[in-house]
Amino acid sequence: MTQPLPPPAGATESTPGNVSSALNPGVARREVWAWAMYDFANSGYTTVILTTVFSTYFVSVVGQRAHWATLAWTAALSLSYLLIMLTMPRLGARADARAAKRRLLYTSTIGCVVATLVLTQAGPGDVWLALAALAVSNYCYCIGESVVAAFLPELARPDALGRVSGWGWSFGYCGGMLTLGLSLAAVTVGESRGLTASEYVPWVIVITAAVFALAALPSFFLLRERARPQGMALNASGMLSQLAAVWRDTGTHYPEFRRLLMCGACYQAGIAVVVTLAAVYADQVMGFTMPQIMLLVFTVNIGAAVGAFSFGYVQDRIGHKRALAITLVGWIIMVLVAYAAVTVAVFWVAAILAGLCMGTSQSAGRAMVGALAPGKRLAEFFALWTFAVQLAAVVGPLTYGLVTWLTMGNHRLAILVTGIFFVGGLLLLTRVDVRRGLARRAQEPA
């Protein structure tokens, strides 16, 4: 495994408890807080809409528990991820060329909030409305997730990428817990008054959209655009040509980054299954009620926040590659425990493991991208990472949906198949030479 490199020339050693020593010159603490607030803001969308409430609501109420409902849910998400794969590299390159990351962040946030509110109109049988709003909101969410990540190398010193990324992810899970907690209160009040899911779920959606919009405001006002227009010529022949050109460029000049993309595309497929289908699994296999599912996901978020925050420091000490390998082993263990779980207690163990692995693996992956991406092409290379993650988000949940469809609802077999993605990611990680990639980036002109 690769050992961590010493700080680059001109950098200082970062003391774990000292925030300022982890930041680049000229970066104020409030700006890092504002950057982390975007993670705080958008986590409610994934936690409530994709993972917990609306995913279960779609399968059980909108889709009326039809055998195709899970597949339809995963297909809509896959469509949005496919669109991200085709458009995000060009959007990232354009943002770099025009120094327009902040502008892209604003517009994607507005699009996600508005499309999320459209979901309030989806009742029993409104399948196409729900799927269309889901696809649009998730597309906009993914753009924002990619763009805000591209600010990380501008904020954190090279030897502190792990911990600063961990701060953002852990803060983000706190935002997810806040939104989920408010949603749980709405569900509890609704059920106590005898309301049906189609009557109280719209209020949960409004809460999610409102938290996203309000919590994202600090990012809009305090996060600076440090990049300067690069004047880079964009490929005018289309999205696919732009994507192919960037892919060839990584093979020629950034082979370590390309291998990281392949590794990420594999293991992120498994994570995508957990994010989008954990509540469906708990509902269909373990028989959890909606409040139980929300409490379960709340616990997962606690584990994820703890894992992301604490493991960020560990990652900076032991190295990006070794840290990610540890989390992938943890994911493999989690899948085996979930597959074997026939009691609620054992399933809770799997959920806690999933939370710890979720925070650590996502934070570690983002930090590795920040370490290997060229400094003048951050939005473009984070867009490539987004491409890999969204490819995974297509393959992972769609594979899960196909397995359940072909086996007439065998979710246990589907979760076991998911483990293959983590095993593959671990094998591909062995081919990533982080030390060589860091050395290559250090030699680039400023």
Secondary structure as GFF3:
##gff-version 3
##sequence-region A 1 446
A	DSSP	three_ten_helix	20	22	.	.	.	ID=ss1
A	DSSP	alpha_helix	29	44	.	.	.	ID=ss2
A	DSSP	pi_helix	45	52	.	.	.	ID=ss3
A	DSSP	alpha_helix	53	57	.	.	.	ID=ss4
A	DSSP	pi_helix	58	62	.	.	.	ID=ss5
A	DSSP	alpha_helix	69	98	.	.	.	ID=ss6
A	DSSP	alpha_helix	101	118	.	.	.	ID=ss7
A	DSSP	three_ten_helix	119	121	.	.	.	ID=ss8
A	DSSP	alpha_helix	127	149	.	.	.	ID=ss9
A	DSSP	alpha_helix	152	155	.	.	.	ID=ss10
A	DSSP	three_ten_helix	158	160	.	.	.	ID=ss11
A	DSSP	alpha_helix	161	192	.	.	.	ID=ss12
A	DSSP	alpha_helix	197	215	.	.	.	ID=ss13
A	DSSP	alpha_helix	217	222	.	.	.	ID=ss14
A	DSSP	alpha_helix	239	253	.	.	.	ID=ss15
A	DSSP	alpha_helix	255	284	.	.	.	ID=ss16
A	DSSP	alpha_helix	290	318	.	.	.	ID=ss17
A	DSSP	alpha_helix	320	340	.	.	.	ID=ss18
A	DSSP	alpha_helix	344	372	.	.	.	ID=ss19
A	DSSP	three_ten_helix	375	377	.	.	.	ID=ss20
A	DSSP	alpha_helix	378	406	.	.	.	ID=ss21
A	DSSP	alpha_helix	411	429	.	.	.	ID=ss22
A	DSSP	alpha_helix	434	442	.	.	.	ID=ss23
###
